[in-house]
């Protein structure tokens, strides 16, 4: 904030967002600690209240209202009972809520950051739409794949969290929407890199940062750990199609550049 307001006079960086990067650096280790603790202690966790239906959610809110109604004058009692009620919710529901809140904060935070001197309004709207799709894929990957982890495969937790951390590096940069017309530095006016920089970065992002690693992890889960179910197969096919289409897109760009 100090660098943006004092040194850059309120202008955001065009290529990279330091605020989002520092936010991820501060919160990703906390998510790692929380996920590892949950995987190591999920068998010893006491009976909890899952939030997997509207009835359970309504019951939680009704219990909280009844606690406040019976102890309206004793604030310490209200706090203690509310803390006990919230701690009765299943840990995986809390972890999923934190993953969801993290991704929502990234999208809304990018929208609210100062943008003077950075992206245009058209580029910012494109980037936010890309962020929404990326966040949905990342959330689905972590929630679905971590739920498949068995007790005998703790190494799979480290693999999934490492790929999740690697995929989060898509959020601080703006390269997927920056066209060669808005770039400050160009290599050659008519070079393949300058004309298709945005497309090439989108292909690299899909192959090396998101869908490619996601496909490798899901194939590892199915082949090495012998965990197979309908949704896992579907999302593996989806990742394979995205990888294949991006390779085809890369071939089209190369073929058009020849002519």
C-alpha positions as a Markdown table, in Angstrom:
| # | Residue | x | y | z |
|---|---|---|---|---|
| 1 | Unk | 0.0 | 0.0 | 0.0 |
| 2 | Unk | 2.8 | 2.4 | 0.9 |
| 3 | Unk | 4.7 | 1.7 | -2.4 |
| 4 | Unk | 1.5 | 2.1 | -4.4 |
| 5 | Unk | 0.3 | 5.3 | -2.8 |
| 6 | Unk | 3.6 | 7.1 | -2.2 |
| 7 | Unk | 6.0 | 5.9 | -4.9 |
| 8 | Unk | 3.6 | 5.0 | -7.7 |
| 9 | Unk | 1.1 | 7.8 | -6.9 |
| 10 | Unk | -1.8 | 5.3 | -6.7 |
| 11 | Unk | -1.0 | 3.5 | -10.0 |
| 12 | Unk | -1.2 | -0.2 | -10.1 |
| 13 | Unk | 1.4 | -2.4 | -11.8 |
| 14 | Unk | 0.4 | -3.5 | -15.3 |
| 15 | Unk | 2.1 | -6.8 | -15.3 |
| 16 | Unk | 2.0 | -8.0 | -11.7 |
| 17 | Unk | -0.1 | -7.4 | -8.6 |
| 18 | Unk | 2.2 | -7.3 | -5.5 |
| 19 | Unk | -0.9 | -7.0 | -3.2 |
| 20 | Unk | -2.4 | -10.3 | -4.4 |
| 21 | Unk | 1.0 | -12.0 | -4.3 |
| 22 | Unk | 1.7 | -11.0 | -0.7 |
| 23 | Unk | -1.8 | -12.0 | 0.3 |
| 24 | Unk | -1.2 | -15.5 | -1.1 |
| 25 | Unk | 2.2 | -15.7 | 0.5 |
| 26 | Unk | 0.7 | -15.0 | 3.9 |
| 27 | Unk | -2.3 | -17.3 | 3.7 |
| 28 | Unk | -1.1 | -20.4 | 1.7 |
| 29 | Unk | 1.1 | -21.7 | 4.6 |
| 30 | Unk | -1.9 | -21.4 | 6.9 |
| 31 | Unk | -4.0 | -23.5 | 4.5 |
| 32 | Unk | -1.2 | -26.1 | 4.4 |
| 33 | Unk | -1.1 | -26.4 | 8.2 |
| 34 | Unk | -4.9 | -26.6 | 8.4 |
| 35 | Unk | -5.2 | -29.3 | 5.7 |
| 36 | Unk | -2.3 | -31.4 | 7.1 |
| 37 | Unk | -3.7 | -31.2 | 10.6 |
| 38 | Unk | -7.1 | -32.2 | 9.4 |
| 39 | Unk | -5.8 | -35.2 | 7.4 |
| 40 | Unk | -3.8 | -36.4 | 10.4 |
| 41 | Unk | -6.6 | -36.1 | 12.9 |
| 42 | Unk | -9.8 | -36.7 | 10.9 |
| 43 | Unk | -10.2 | -40.3 | 12.3 |
| 44 | Unk | -9.9 | -39.1 | 15.9 |
| 45 | Unk | -12.3 | -36.1 | 15.4 |
| 46 | Unk | -15.3 | -36.3 | 17.6 |
| 47 | Unk | -18.8 | -36.5 | 16.1 |
| 48 | Unk | -19.5 | -33.3 | 14.2 |
| 49 | Unk | -22.5 | -31.6 | 12.6 |
| 50 | Unk | -22.1 | -31.6 | 8.8 |
| 51 | Unk | -23.5 | -28.7 | 6.8 |
| 52 | Unk | -24.4 | -30.9 | 3.8 |
| 53 | Unk | -28.2 | -30.1 | 3.8 |
| 54 | Unk | -30.5 | -27.2 | 4.3 |
| 55 | Unk | -32.0 | -28.9 | 7.4 |
| 56 | Unk | -28.6 | -29.1 | 9.1 |
| 57 | Unk | -27.9 | -25.4 | 8.3 |
| 58 | Unk | -31.3 | -24.3 | 9.7 |
| 59 | Unk | -30.8 | -26.4 | 12.8 |
| 60 | Unk | -27.4 | -24.7 | 13.4 |
| 61 | Unk | -29.0 | -21.2 | 13.1 |
| 62 | Unk | -32.0 | -22.2 | 15.3 |
| 63 | Unk | -29.7 | -23.5 | 18.0 |
| 64 | Unk | -27.6 | -20.3 | 17.9 |
| 65 | Unk | -30.8 | -18.2 | 18.2 |
| 66 | Unk | -32.0 | -20.2 | 21.1 |
| 67 | Unk | -28.7 | -19.8 | 22.9 |
| 68 | Unk | -28.9 | -16.0 | 22.5 |
| 69 | Unk | -32.5 | -15.9 | 23.6 |
| 70 | Unk | -31.9 | -17.9 | 26.8 |
| 71 | Unk | -28.7 | -16.0 | 27.8 |
| 72 | Unk | -29.6 | -12.5 | 26.6 |
| 73 | Unk | -27.9 | -10.7 | 29.6 |
| 74 | Unk | -24.8 | -12.9 | 30.0 |
| 75 | Unk | -22.5 | -12.1 | 27.2 |
| 76 | Unk | -19.7 | -14.4 | 28.4 |
| 77 | Unk | -22.2 | -17.3 | 28.4 |
| 78 | Unk | -23.4 | -16.4 | 24.9 |
| 79 | Unk | -19.8 | -16.3 | 23.6 |
| 80 | Unk | -18.8 | -19.6 | 25.2 |
| 81 | Unk | -21.9 | -21.4 | 24.0 |
| 82 | Unk | -21.6 | -19.9 | 20.5 |
| 83 | Unk | -18.0 | -21.0 | 20.4 |
| 84 | Unk | -18.9 | -24.5 | 21.4 |
| 85 | Unk | -21.7 | -24.6 | 18.8 |
| 86 | Unk | -19.4 | -23.4 | 16.0 |
| 87 | Unk | -16.7 | -25.9 | 17.0 |
| 88 | Unk | -19.3 | -28.7 | 16.6 |
| 89 | Unk | -19.4 | -28.1 | 12.8 |
| 90 | Unk | -17.3 | -30.6 | 10.9 |
| 91 | Unk | -13.7 | -29.5 | 10.2 |
| 92 | Unk | -13.9 | -30.2 | 6.5 |
| 93 | Unk | -16.8 | -27.8 | 6.2 |
| 94 | Unk | -14.7 | -25.1 | 7.8 |
| 95 | Unk | -11.8 | -25.8 | 5.5 |
| 96 | Unk | -14.0 | -25.8 | 2.4 |
| 97 | Unk | -15.5 | -22.4 | 3.6 |
| 98 | Unk | -11.9 | -21.0 | 4.0 |
| 99 | Unk | -11.0 | -22.2 | 0.5 |
| 100 | Unk | -14.1 | -20.6 | -0.9 |
| 101 | Unk | -13.5 | -17.3 | 1.0 |
| 102 | Unk | -9.9 | -17.2 | -0.2 |
| 103 | Unk | -10.9 | -17.4 | -3.9 |
| 104 | Unk | -13.8 | -14.9 | -3.5 |
| 105 | Unk | -11.5 | -12.4 | -1.7 |
| 106 | Unk | -8.9 | -12.8 | -4.6 |
| 107 | Unk | -11.6 | -11.9 | -7.2 |
| 108 | Unk | -13.2 | -9.1 | -5.3 |
| 109 | Unk | -9.9 | -7.8 | -4.1 |
| 110 | Unk | -8.6 | -7.6 | -7.7 |
| 111 | Unk | -11.7 | -5.8 | -8.7 |
| 112 | Unk | -11.3 | -3.2 | -5.9 |
| 113 | Unk | -7.6 | -2.6 | -6.2 |
| 114 | Unk | -6.5 | 0.8 | -7.7 |
| 115 | Unk | -6.1 | 0.3 | -11.4 |
| 116 | Unk | -5.0 | 3.7 | -12.7 |
| 117 | Unk | -2.0 | 3.1 | -15.0 |
| 118 | Unk | -2.6 | -0.7 | -15.0 |
| 119 | Unk | -5.2 | -2.6 | -17.0 |
| 120 | Unk | -7.9 | -1.0 | -19.0 |
| 121 | Unk | -11.5 | -1.5 | -18.0 |
| 122 | Unk | -12.0 | -4.0 | -20.8 |
| 123 | Unk | -8.9 | -6.0 | -19.8 |
| 124 | Unk | -9.9 | -5.9 | -16.1 |
| 125 | Unk | -13.3 | -7.3 | -16.9 |
| 126 | Unk | -11.8 | -10.1 | -19.0 |
| 127 | Unk | -9.3 | -10.9 | -16.2 |
| 128 | Unk | -12.0 | -11.1 | -13.6 |
| 129 | Unk | -14.1 | -13.5 | -15.8 |
| 130 | Unk | -11.0 | -15.6 | -16.2 |
| 131 | Unk | -10.4 | -15.5 | -12.4 |
| 132 | Unk | -14.0 | -16.8 | -11.8 |
| 133 | Unk | -13.5 | -19.8 | -14.1 |
| 134 | Unk | -10.0 | -20.5 | -12.7 |
| 135 | Unk | -11.2 | -20.3 | -9.1 |
| 136 | Unk | -14.1 | -22.7 | -9.8 |
| 137 | Unk | -11.6 | -25.3 | -11.3 |
| 138 | Unk | -9.2 | -24.9 | -8.4 |
| 139 | Unk | -11.9 | -25.3 | -5.8 |
| 140 | Unk | -13.3 | -28.4 | -7.5 |
| 141 | Unk | -9.8 | -29.9 | -7.7 |
| 142 | Unk | -9.0 | -29.4 | -4.0 |
| 143 | Unk | -12.4 | -30.4 | -2.6 |
| 144 | Unk | -12.9 | -33.4 | -4.9 |
| 145 | Unk | -9.4 | -34.8 | -4.8 |
| 146 | Unk | -8.7 | -34.3 | -1.1 |
| 147 | Unk | -11.9 | -36.2 | -0.4 |
| 148 | Unk | -10.5 | -39.2 | -2.2 |
| 149 | Unk | -7.4 | -39.4 | 0.1 |
| 150 | Unk | -7.2 | -42.6 | 2.0 |
| 151 | Unk | -5.5 | -43.2 | 5.3 |
| 152 | Unk | -2.7 | -45.2 | 3.7 |
| 153 | Unk | -1.7 | -42.5 | 1.3 |
| 154 | Unk | -0.6 | -39.3 | 3.2 |
| 155 | Unk | 1.9 | -38.5 | 0.4 |
| 156 | Unk | -1.1 | -37.8 | -1.8 |
| 157 | Unk | -2.0 | -34.9 | 0.4 |
| 158 | Unk | 1.4 | -33.2 | -0.1 |
| 159 | Unk | 1.1 | -33.8 | -3.9 |
| 160 | Unk | -2.4 | -32.2 | -4.1 |
| 161 | Unk | -1.4 | -29.2 | -1.9 |
| 162 | Unk | 1.7 | -28.7 | -3.9 |
| 163 | Unk | -0.3 | -28.6 | -7.2 |
| 164 | Unk | -2.9 | -26.4 | -5.6 |
| 165 | Unk | -0.1 | -23.9 | -4.5 |
| 166 | Unk | 1.4 | -24.0 | -8.0 |
| 167 | Unk | -2.0 | -23.3 | -9.6 |
| 168 | Unk | -2.5 | -20.2 | -7.4 |
| 169 | Unk | 0.4 | -18.3 | -9.1 |
| 170 | Unk | -2.1 | -17.5 | -11.9 |
| 171 | Unk | -3.8 | -14.8 | -9.8 |
| 172 | Unk | -1.0 | -12.2 | -9.2 |
| 173 | Unk | -0.1 | -11.7 | -12.9 |
| 174 | Unk | -2.2 | -10.1 | -15.7 |
| 175 | Unk | -0.5 | -11.7 | -18.7 |
| 176 | Unk | -3.6 | -13.5 | -20.0 |
| 177 | Unk | -5.3 | -10.3 | -21.0 |
| 178 | Unk | -2.5 | -8.0 | -21.9 |
| 179 | Unk | -2.4 | -7.6 | -25.7 |
| 180 | Unk | 0.7 | -6.5 | -27.6 |
| 181 | Unk | -0.8 | -3.1 | -28.2 |
| 182 | Unk | -0.7 | -2.3 | -24.5 |
| 183 | Unk | 2.7 | -3.6 | -23.8 |
| 184 | Unk | 5.5 | -1.3 | -23.0 |
| 185 | Unk | 8.2 | -3.4 | -24.4 |
| 186 | Unk | 8.0 | -5.4 | -27.6 |
| 187 | Unk | 10.6 | -7.7 | -29.1 |
| 188 | Unk | 9.8 | -7.3 | -32.8 |
| 189 | Unk | 6.7 | -5.7 | -34.3 |
| 190 | Unk | 5.8 | -8.6 | -36.5 |
| 191 | Unk | 7.2 | -11.5 | -34.5 |
| 192 | Unk | 5.2 | -14.5 | -33.5 |
| 193 | Unk | 5.7 | -13.7 | -29.8 |
| 194 | Unk | 4.5 | -10.2 | -30.1 |
| 195 | Unk | 1.4 | -11.1 | -32.2 |
| 196 | Unk | 0.3 | -14.1 | -30.1 |
| 197 | Unk | 1.7 | -13.3 | -26.7 |
| 198 | Unk | -1.6 | -13.5 | -24.9 |
| 199 | Unk | -2.7 | -16.7 | -26.7 |
| 200 | Unk | 0.7 | -18.3 | -26.0 |
| 201 | Unk | 0.6 | -17.4 | -22.3 |
| 202 | Unk | -3.0 | -18.8 | -22.0 |
| 203 | Unk | -1.8 | -22.1 | -23.6 |
| 204 | Unk | 1.2 | -22.3 | -21.3 |
| 205 | Unk | -1.0 | -21.6 | -18.3 |
| 206 | Unk | -3.4 | -24.4 | -19.2 |
| 207 | Unk | -0.6 | -26.9 | -20.0 |
| 208 | Unk | 1.9 | -26.2 | -17.2 |
| 209 | Unk | 0.0 | -24.5 | -14.4 |
| 210 | Unk | -3.6 | -25.8 | -14.2 |
| 211 | Unk | -5.1 | -28.5 | -16.4 |
| 212 | Unk | -1.9 | -30.3 | -17.2 |
| 213 | Unk | -0.9 | -30.8 | -13.5 |
| 214 | Unk | -4.5 | -31.5 | -12.6 |
| 215 | Unk | -4.6 | -34.3 | -15.2 |
| 216 | Unk | -1.3 | -35.8 | -13.9 |
| 217 | Unk | -2.6 | -35.8 | -10.3 |
| 218 | Unk | -5.9 | -37.4 | -11.3 |
| 219 | Unk | -4.3 | -40.1 | -13.4 |
| 220 | Unk | -1.9 | -40.8 | -10.4 |
| 221 | Unk | -4.9 | -41.1 | -8.1 |
| 222 | Unk | -6.6 | -43.5 | -10.5 |
| 223 | Unk | -3.6 | -45.6 | -11.5 |
| 224 | Unk | -1.2 | -45.6 | -8.6 |
| 225 | Unk | -3.6 | -45.2 | -5.7 |
| 226 | Unk | -6.4 | -47.2 | -7.4 |
| 227 | Unk | -9.1 | -44.7 | -6.5 |
| 228 | Unk | -11.7 | -44.6 | -9.3 |
| 229 | Unk | -15.2 | -43.1 | -9.3 |
| 230 | Unk | -17.5 | -41.4 | -11.7 |
| 231 | Unk | -16.7 | -37.8 | -10.9 |
| 232 | Unk | -12.9 | -38.4 | -10.9 |
| 233 | Unk | -13.1 | -40.0 | -14.3 |
| 234 | Unk | -15.2 | -37.1 | -15.7 |
| 235 | Unk | -12.9 | -34.4 | -14.5 |
| 236 | Unk | -9.8 | -36.3 | -15.7 |
| 237 | Unk | -11.5 | -36.5 | -19.2 |
| 238 | Unk | -12.3 | -32.7 | -18.9 |
| 239 | Unk | -8.6 | -31.9 | -18.1 |
| 240 | Unk | -7.5 | -34.1 | -21.0 |
| 241 | Unk | -9.8 | -32.3 | -23.4 |
| 242 | Unk | -8.5 | -28.9 | -22.3 |
| 243 | Unk | -4.9 | -30.1 | -22.7 |
| 244 | Unk | -5.6 | -31.5 | -26.1 |
| 245 | Unk | -7.4 | -28.4 | -27.3 |
| 246 | Unk | -4.6 | -26.2 | -26.1 |
| 247 | Unk | -2.1 | -28.3 | -28.0 |
| 248 | Unk | -4.2 | -28.0 | -31.1 |
| 249 | Unk | -4.4 | -24.2 | -30.5 |
| 250 | Unk | -0.6 | -24.1 | -30.3 |
| 251 | Unk | -0.3 | -26.0 | -33.5 |
| 252 | Unk | -2.8 | -23.6 | -35.2 |
| 253 | Unk | -0.8 | -20.6 | -34.1 |
| 254 | Unk | 2.4 | -22.1 | -35.4 |
| 255 | Unk | 0.8 | -23.2 | -38.7 |
| 256 | Unk | -0.7 | -19.7 | -39.3 |
| 257 | Unk | 2.6 | -18.1 | -38.6 |
| 258 | Unk | 4.2 | -20.0 | -41.4 |
| 259 | Unk | 1.8 | -18.6 | -43.9 |
